[in-house]
């Protein structure tokens, strides 16, 4: 397996497919790099080098007790960039991974980055606050914590319904999609999964988004039941200078699986432009 060891001794697993200009993927919670396999293979077949890592505590990476927060996630990603000496990369982040991309750019700038894509991403802030009245109340995230602590296996199985929009008329979600989500979620550590809920829900990325100075594409489903578009992409596009928002009509949160062909085409067009 391909592994880097971070400064604090955490082992980060990554996939590195193809050759050419690098495209670096950051996955959502509670998933792994496998969530991006369809996009990685597609872009690698079209002449790009595709790289995706398992966030610390997730998948095949180490499960440290500490460091399960956005600042550290961004630092781990920065170490991956440096050790692989990636330059001119397109960064693509889904959900929590979109926050990771934003925090990376907020802390490290874009000297190694040419473009960015946020897909169903959590920025600028998921939590409802006085300054963010369109966010979700803390009770929602307390409920997620309760479910994960009580029986995370069943919680992840149940979560696949709103994640993939399986509760909508005409849904074409397969059992395989659900099983893959569950399997990826169960590969991570319980403490890491639990801590990451606070990281993706309470981290404010507003100032990070203001530091974006590369072409940026936001993709979001208008029926996303996990990260509602109103408090997410529709606000982020106003904070990122020159950003473009592409809305998938009827789109759910699991676009990489449910809208694979559409997403692949949009990503290829953007990275080639």
C-alpha positions as CSV (number, residue, x, y, z in Angstrom):
1,X,0.0,0.0,0.0
2,X,1.1,3.6,-0.6
3,X,1.6,5.3,2.7
4,X,3.1,8.6,4.0
5,X,3.9,9.1,7.6
6,X,3.1,12.6,8.9
7,X,5.1,14.6,11.4
8,X,3.1,13.3,14.3
9,X,3.6,9.7,13.2
10,X,0.2,9.2,11.6
11,X,0.2,6.9,8.6
12,X,-1.9,8.3,5.7
13,X,-2.9,5.8,2.9
14,X,-3.3,7.1,-0.6
15,X,-4.0,6.0,-4.2
16,X,-2.0,7.4,-7.1
17,X,-3.3,6.4,-10.5
18,X,-2.3,7.5,-14.0
19,X,0.1,10.2,-15.2
20,X,-0.2,13.8,-16.2
21,X,-1.4,16.9,-14.4
22,X,-2.4,16.0,-10.8
23,X,-6.0,15.9,-9.6
24,X,-6.3,15.5,-5.9
25,X,-9.5,14.3,-4.3
26,X,-10.7,14.7,-0.7
27,X,-13.6,12.4,0.5
28,X,-16.6,13.0,2.7
29,X,-17.5,11.6,6.1
30,X,-17.5,8.7,7.0
31,X,-16.0,7.5,3.7
32,X,-12.6,6.8,2.2
33,X,-10.7,7.4,-1.0
34,X,-12.8,4.7,-2.6
35,X,-15.8,7.1,-2.7
36,X,-13.9,8.8,-5.6
37,X,-12.9,5.6,-7.6
38,X,-15.2,6.2,-10.5
39,X,-13.9,9.8,-11.0
40,X,-10.3,8.8,-10.5
41,X,-10.4,6.0,-13.1
42,X,-12.3,8.2,-15.6
43,X,-9.9,11.1,-15.3
44,X,-6.8,8.8,-15.3
45,X,-8.0,7.3,-18.5
46,X,-8.2,10.8,-19.9
47,X,-4.6,11.7,-19.2
48,X,-4.6,12.9,-15.6
49,X,-2.8,11.7,-12.5
50,X,-5.4,11.1,-9.9
51,X,-4.6,11.0,-6.2
52,X,-6.9,10.4,-3.2
53,X,-6.1,9.7,0.4
54,X,-7.9,8.2,3.4
55,X,-8.3,11.0,5.9
56,X,-6.7,10.2,9.3
57,X,-9.0,8.0,11.3
58,X,-10.7,6.9,8.1
59,X,-10.3,3.8,5.9
60,X,-6.8,2.4,5.7
61,X,-5.0,5.3,7.5
62,X,-4.0,5.3,11.2
63,X,-6.6,5.9,13.8
64,X,-4.9,8.3,16.2
65,X,-6.8,9.5,19.3
66,X,-6.1,13.2,18.6
67,X,-5.9,15.5,15.6
68,X,-9.4,14.8,14.3
69,X,-10.1,18.4,13.3
70,X,-9.9,20.5,10.1
71,X,-6.6,22.2,10.8
72,X,-4.9,18.8,11.1
73,X,-6.7,17.3,8.2
74,X,-5.4,20.2,6.1
75,X,-1.9,19.7,7.4
76,X,-2.0,16.0,6.5
77,X,-3.0,16.9,3.0
78,X,-0.2,19.5,2.8
79,X,2.3,16.8,3.8
80,X,0.9,14.6,1.0
81,X,1.3,17.4,-1.5
82,X,4.9,18.1,-0.4
83,X,6.0,14.4,-0.3
84,X,4.6,13.8,-3.7
85,X,5.8,17.2,-4.9
86,X,2.5,18.0,-6.5
87,X,2.3,21.2,-8.6
88,X,-0.5,22.7,-10.7
89,X,-3.0,20.4,-9.1
90,X,-6.8,20.6,-9.3
91,X,-8.2,20.0,-5.8
92,X,-11.6,18.3,-5.6
93,X,-13.5,17.9,-2.3
94,X,-16.8,16.4,-1.5
95,X,-18.8,17.3,1.7
96,X,-16.3,17.2,4.6
97,X,-13.6,16.9,1.9
98,X,-14.7,20.3,0.6
99,X,-14.0,21.7,4.0
100,X,-10.6,20.1,3.9
101,X,-9.8,21.7,0.5
102,X,-11.0,25.1,1.8
103,X,-8.9,24.9,5.0
104,X,-5.8,23.7,3.0
105,X,-6.1,26.8,0.7
106,X,-6.8,29.0,3.7
107,X,-3.6,27.8,5.5
108,X,-1.3,27.1,2.5
109,X,-2.5,29.2,-0.4
110,X,-2.5,28.1,-4.0
111,X,1.2,27.8,-4.9
112,X,0.7,24.1,-5.7
113,X,-2.9,24.5,-6.8
114,X,-4.3,25.6,-10.2
115,X,-8.1,25.0,-9.7
116,X,-10.6,23.9,-7.1
117,X,-13.9,22.0,-7.2
118,X,-16.3,21.7,-4.2
119,X,-19.0,19.1,-4.6
120,X,-21.8,19.0,-2.1
121,X,-19.4,20.7,0.2
122,X,-19.9,21.8,3.8
123,X,-18.4,25.4,3.6
124,X,-18.9,28.0,4.6
125,X,-20.5,26.7,7.8
126,X,-23.1,24.0,8.5
127,X,-24.1,25.0,12.0
128,X,-26.8,27.5,12.6
129,X,-25.6,30.5,14.5
130,X,-26.6,34.1,14.9
131,X,-24.4,35.0,11.9
132,X,-25.5,31.9,10.0
133,X,-29.3,31.6,10.4
134,X,-29.7,29.3,7.4
135,X,-27.5,26.6,9.0
136,X,-28.7,23.4,10.8
137,X,-29.3,23.5,14.5
138,X,-26.9,21.9,16.9
139,X,-29.5,19.3,17.8
140,X,-29.1,17.8,14.3
141,X,-25.4,17.1,14.9
142,X,-26.0,16.0,18.5
143,X,-28.3,13.4,17.0
144,X,-25.6,12.2,14.6
145,X,-23.2,11.9,17.5
146,X,-25.8,9.9,19.5
147,X,-26.5,7.6,16.6
148,X,-22.8,7.0,16.0
149,X,-22.0,6.3,19.6
150,X,-25.0,4.0,20.1
151,X,-24.7,1.8,17.0
152,X,-22.7,3.3,14.2
153,X,-23.1,0.3,12.0
154,X,-26.9,0.7,11.9
155,X,-26.6,4.5,11.8
156,X,-24.5,4.3,8.7
157,X,-27.0,1.9,7.0
158,X,-29.8,4.2,7.8
159,X,-27.9,7.3,6.6
160,X,-27.6,5.9,3.1
161,X,-31.3,6.7,2.6
162,X,-31.1,10.5,2.7
163,X,-27.4,10.5,1.5
164,X,-28.4,8.9,-1.8
165,X,-31.9,10.3,-2.0
166,X,-33.3,6.7,-1.7
167,X,-36.5,8.2,-0.2
168,X,-37.3,10.2,-3.3
169,X,-39.7,9.0,-6.1
170,X,-37.8,7.5,-9.0
171,X,-34.6,6.8,-7.0
172,X,-32.2,4.5,-8.8
173,X,-30.0,3.9,-5.7
174,X,-28.7,0.3,-5.6
175,X,-28.0,-1.9,-2.7
176,X,-24.4,-2.0,-3.8
177,X,-24.1,1.8,-3.3
178,X,-25.5,1.5,0.2
179,X,-23.2,-1.5,1.0
180,X,-20.2,0.4,-0.2
181,X,-21.0,3.4,1.9
182,X,-21.5,1.2,5.0
183,X,-18.3,-0.8,4.4
184,X,-16.2,2.4,4.0
185,X,-17.7,3.9,7.1
186,X,-17.0,0.8,9.2
187,X,-13.3,0.9,8.1
188,X,-12.7,4.0,10.2
189,X,-12.2,4.4,13.9
190,X,-15.1,5.1,16.2
191,X,-13.3,8.0,18.0
192,X,-12.2,9.5,14.7
193,X,-15.7,9.3,13.2
194,X,-17.2,10.8,16.3
195,X,-14.7,13.7,16.5
196,X,-15.1,14.4,12.8
197,X,-18.8,15.3,13.2
198,X,-17.7,18.4,15.2
199,X,-15.1,19.2,12.5
200,X,-17.4,19.1,9.6
201,X,-20.4,20.8,11.3
202,X,-18.8,23.6,13.5
203,X,-15.8,24.7,11.5
204,X,-16.3,28.1,9.9
205,X,-14.6,28.3,6.5
206,X,-15.7,31.8,5.6
207,X,-12.2,33.3,5.7
208,X,-10.7,30.3,3.9
209,X,-13.1,30.8,1.0
210,X,-12.1,34.5,0.7
211,X,-8.5,33.3,0.1
212,X,-9.3,31.3,-3.1
213,X,-7.6,32.9,-6.0
214,X,-7.9,30.1,-8.6
215,X,-10.7,29.1,-10.9
216,X,-13.3,27.4,-8.7
217,X,-16.3,25.3,-9.6
218,X,-19.1,24.5,-7.1
219,X,-21.4,21.5,-7.8
220,X,-24.4,20.9,-5.6
221,X,-27.7,19.0,-5.8
222,X,-30.7,21.1,-5.1
223,X,-32.3,18.1,-3.2
224,X,-29.2,17.5,-1.0
225,X,-30.7,16.3,2.3
226,X,-27.3,16.1,4.1
227,X,-25.8,19.5,3.2
228,X,-28.6,21.7,2.1
229,X,-27.6,23.9,-0.9
230,X,-28.9,27.2,0.6
231,X,-26.5,27.5,3.5
232,X,-23.7,25.9,1.5
233,X,-22.9,26.3,-2.2
234,X,-25.2,29.3,-2.6
235,X,-23.3,31.1,0.1
236,X,-19.9,29.9,-0.9
237,X,-20.2,31.1,-4.5
238,X,-20.7,34.6,-3.1
239,X,-17.5,34.3,-1.0
240,X,-15.2,32.9,-3.6
241,X,-14.1,35.5,-6.2
242,X,-15.1,34.4,-9.7
243,X,-16.5,31.0,-8.7
244,X,-19.1,29.2,-10.8
245,X,-22.0,27.2,-9.3
246,X,-23.5,24.3,-11.2
247,X,-26.7,23.0,-9.7
248,X,-27.8,19.4,-10.3
249,X,-31.6,19.5,-10.5
250,X,-33.0,16.9,-8.1
251,X,-29.4,16.0,-7.1
252,X,-28.8,14.3,-3.8
253,X,-25.6,14.3,-1.7
254,X,-24.0,11.2,-3.2
255,X,-23.4,12.7,-6.6
256,X,-20.2,10.7,-7.3
257,X,-22.3,7.6,-7.4
258,X,-25.9,8.6,-8.3
259,X,-24.8,11.2,-11.0
260,X,-21.5,9.6,-11.9
261,X,-21.6,10.2,-15.7
262,X,-22.7,13.8,-15.3
263,X,-20.1,14.6,-12.7
264,X,-17.3,12.9,-14.6
265,X,-18.1,15.0,-17.7
266,X,-18.3,18.2,-15.7
267,X,-15.0,17.5,-13.9
268,X,-13.2,16.6,-17.1
269,X,-14.4,19.7,-18.9
270,X,-13.2,21.8,-15.9
271,X,-9.8,20.3,-15.5
272,X,-9.1,20.5,-19.2
273,X,-10.3,24.1,-19.7
